[in-house]
Amino acid sequence: MSICRKITIVVRGDTASDFEEAFNAAVEDLSAGCATGNYRDETSAYSFKNEANVPKEEVPA
């Protein structure tokens, strides 16, 4: 049986480095098992949602 999850990540950074740091932090939270998360500081921000119930029409073949 395969596993399918829908993960939506929104990331903002003032610089490419800020963006990369925020993205990596979001991935770390996802890897730790968080279903949702968000963070914001002066130079970057992220939010994400990790959904288990993926509509059948959105499941990749």
Secondary structure as the mmCIF struct_conf table of DSSP 4:
data_model
#
loop_
_struct_conf.conf_type_id
_struct_conf.id
_struct_conf.beg_label_comp_id
_struct_conf.beg_label_asym_id
_struct_conf.beg_label_seq_id
_struct_conf.end_label_comp_id
_struct_conf.end_label_asym_id
_struct_conf.end_label_seq_id
STRN STRN1 LYS A 6 GLY A 13
BEND BEND1 ASP A 14 THR A 15
HELX_RH_AL_P HELX_RH_AL_P1 ALA A 16 SER A 31
TURN_TY1_P TURN_TY1_P1 ALA A 32 GLY A 33
BEND BEND2 ALA A 35 ALA A 35
STRN STRN2 THR A 36 ARG A 40
BEND BEND3 GLU A 42 THR A 43
STRN STRN3 SER A 44 GLU A 51
BEND BEND4 ALA A 52 ALA A 52
HELX_RH_3T_P HELX_RH_3T_P1 LYS A 56 GLU A 58
BEND BEND5 VAL A 59 VAL A 59
#
